[in-house]
């Protein structure tokens, strides 16, 4: 499955909410991970799912 559009949408949402540019790094094998300052905050590989809408934004704002 091609998650690039969802990843790009998430990157855009982060930019809109926090004014911070995200870096999308191409990968293979269904890996989708989100790191902040070197800390892994979400791993599709570990959870076997893509994050829900706003799940990453909630973590970044301290709601989770």
Secondary structure by P-SEA (a helix, b strand, c coil): ccaaaaaaaaaaaaaaaccbbbbbbbbccbbbbbbccccccccccccccccccaaaaaaaaccc
